[in-house]
Every structure is written in C-alpha cells, then in structure tokens.
Amino acid sequence: MVELDKDQEKAFVNEMMEANELKGASKKRLIKFLGNKYDWDKHKVQFRLNRAMVAERYAASH
C-alpha cells in the first residue's frame, strides 16, 4: 500500500483537478477518497473519476 504525505496528496489532488477542469471541495474529497482506495494509481483514479462524473451527470438529468 502506497502512503503519501500531505504535500504529495495535495499535489496529486490538484493535478487531477486541473487535468479534469474540476472545481469544488466535494470533487477534491472524491479524488482523495479514490486515491486512498486505489493506492494513488493515477490511471485507476482517473478511470473511476470519469465513471463517477458520468454517473453524477446522468443522475442530475433524470
């Protein structure tokens, strides 16, 4: 299991936020949760983040 310090976590979250053009504390918490769950693997977190965003948009439209 990969352990990151607070500065590395913050840098990872900020990088993912910028790459996906996201804003807001809830998205930061989601990325941090996904990072912890998937051992900070960028590709796994990106895939799950995309799935979460699609599900969120679908739920909002119905």
Sequence and secondary structure as in RCSB ss.txt:
>XXXX:A:sequence
MVELDKDQEKAFVNEMMEANELKGASKKRLIKFLGNKYDWDKHKVQFRLNRAMVAERYAASH
>XXXX:A:secstr
     HHHHHHHHHHHHHHTT  SHHHHHHHHHHHHHTTT HHHHHHHHHHHHHHHHHHHH 
